Amino acid sequence: MTYADFFYEVKNRFMGADVSDIHEHLAYQFDIEDEEAGGIFYVEVKEGQLFVEPYEYYDRDAVFISDPETFMNIAEGKVDPIWAFTTQRLKVEGNIDKALKLKEIIDSKKKQAKKAAKSKK
């Protein structure tokens, strides 16, 4: 998998998360460590909207560093980011309080997916 493929997969996982309840500015940079899929992207919450772009974010609150598999599992909600950090599969640099809000974004996306699945039944 190339970086571009990986980025668009992760972007699709994050987009659609309801961040309207998050009223503070959050900026996260993700550093993917891999020979093929390695690269950098950012996730930003600004004025109740979510942005995911394939660039470095210089004025970021936190940097998350890991391998592509761990990031994908976190984005899909299969792996808790706090657990990944605790087991050293994920490194975090920067403002830890703001970094913890990543879990809120992921949980929001999981709730929306469950609601969509229930409404299809």
C-alpha positions as CSV (number, residue, x, y, z in Angstrom):
1,M,0.0,0.0,0.0
2,T,1.4,3.4,-0.9
3,Y,1.2,6.5,1.3
4,A,-1.6,8.0,-0.9
5,D,-3.7,4.8,-0.6
6,F,-3.1,4.7,3.1
7,F,-3.9,8.4,3.6
8,Y,-7.2,8.2,1.7
9,E,-8.3,5.1,3.7
10,V,-7.6,6.8,7.0
11,K,-9.3,10.0,5.8
12,N,-12.4,8.1,4.9
13,R,-12.4,6.6,8.4
14,F,-12.2,10.0,10.1
15,M,-14.5,12.0,7.9
16,G,-18.1,12.2,8.9
17,A,-17.3,12.2,12.6
18,D,-19.5,14.6,14.4
19,V,-17.1,17.2,16.0
20,S,-19.8,19.9,16.5
21,D,-19.6,19.4,20.3
22,I,-15.8,20.1,20.3
23,H,-15.5,23.9,20.7
24,E,-11.7,24.2,21.0
25,H,-9.2,24.1,18.2
26,L,-7.4,20.8,17.9
27,A,-4.5,20.0,15.5
28,Y,-2.9,16.6,15.3
29,Q,-0.1,15.4,13.1
30,F,0.3,11.7,12.4
31,D,3.7,10.3,11.4
32,I,3.4,7.0,9.8
33,E,6.6,4.9,10.0
34,D,6.7,2.5,7.1
35,E,8.9,2.1,4.0
36,E,5.9,1.9,1.6
37,A,3.0,3.7,3.4
38,G,5.1,6.1,5.4
39,G,4.4,9.8,5.5
40,I,2.7,12.6,7.4
41,F,-0.9,13.9,7.6
42,Y,-2.9,16.0,9.9
43,V,-6.4,16.0,11.5
44,E,-7.7,19.4,12.6
45,V,-10.9,20.4,14.4
46,K,-11.7,24.0,13.8
47,E,-15.0,25.8,14.5
48,G,-16.9,22.5,14.8
49,Q,-15.6,21.1,11.5
50,L,-13.2,18.3,10.8
51,F,-10.3,18.5,8.3
52,V,-7.9,15.7,7.3
53,E,-5.1,16.7,4.9
54,P,-1.9,15.1,3.7
55,Y,0.5,17.8,5.0
56,E,2.6,18.6,8.0
57,Y,1.0,20.8,10.6
58,Y,3.6,23.1,12.2
59,D,1.4,24.7,14.9
60,R,0.1,21.3,16.1
61,D,-1.1,20.3,19.6
62,A,0.2,16.7,19.4
63,V,2.1,14.3,17.2
64,F,1.1,10.7,17.0
65,I,3.8,8.3,15.7
66,S,3.2,4.7,14.8
67,D,3.0,2.1,12.0
68,P,0.2,2.0,9.4
69,E,-1.6,-1.0,10.9
70,T,-1.9,0.6,14.3
71,F,-3.2,3.9,12.8
72,M,-5.7,2.1,10.7
73,N,-7.0,0.1,13.6
74,I,-7.3,3.2,15.7
75,A,-9.1,5.1,12.9
76,E,-11.5,2.1,12.5
77,G,-12.2,2.1,16.2
78,K,-10.8,-1.4,16.6
79,V,-7.9,-0.3,18.8
80,D,-8.3,2.2,21.6
81,P,-5.6,5.0,21.2
82,I,-5.0,5.0,25.0
83,W,-4.3,1.2,24.9
84,A,-2.0,1.6,21.9
85,F,-0.1,4.3,23.8
86,T,0.1,2.2,27.0
87,T,1.4,-0.8,25.1
88,Q,3.9,1.4,23.2
89,R,2.4,0.8,19.8
90,L,1.7,4.5,19.6
91,K,4.0,7.4,20.6
92,V,2.6,10.8,21.5
93,E,4.5,14.1,21.7
94,G,3.0,17.4,22.7
95,N,-0.1,18.4,24.7
96,I,-1.4,15.2,26.3
97,D,-4.7,16.7,27.4
98,K,-5.5,17.7,23.8
99,A,-4.1,14.4,22.5
100,L,-6.7,12.5,24.6
101,K,-9.5,14.3,22.7
102,L,-8.6,12.1,19.7
103,K,-10.6,9.3,21.4
104,E,-13.7,11.6,21.4
105,I,-13.4,12.0,17.7
106,I,-13.1,8.3,17.1
107,D,-15.9,7.4,19.6
108,S,-18.1,10.0,17.8
109,K,-17.5,8.2,14.4
110,K,-18.2,4.8,16.0
111,K,-21.6,6.1,17.4
112,Q,-22.5,7.4,14.0
113,A,-21.7,4.1,12.3
114,K,-23.9,2.2,14.9
115,K,-26.8,4.6,14.3
116,A,-26.5,4.2,10.5
117,A,-26.4,0.4,10.9
118,K,-29.5,0.4,13.1
119,S,-31.4,2.7,10.6
120,K,-30.7,0.3,7.8
121,K,-32.5,-2.6,9.6
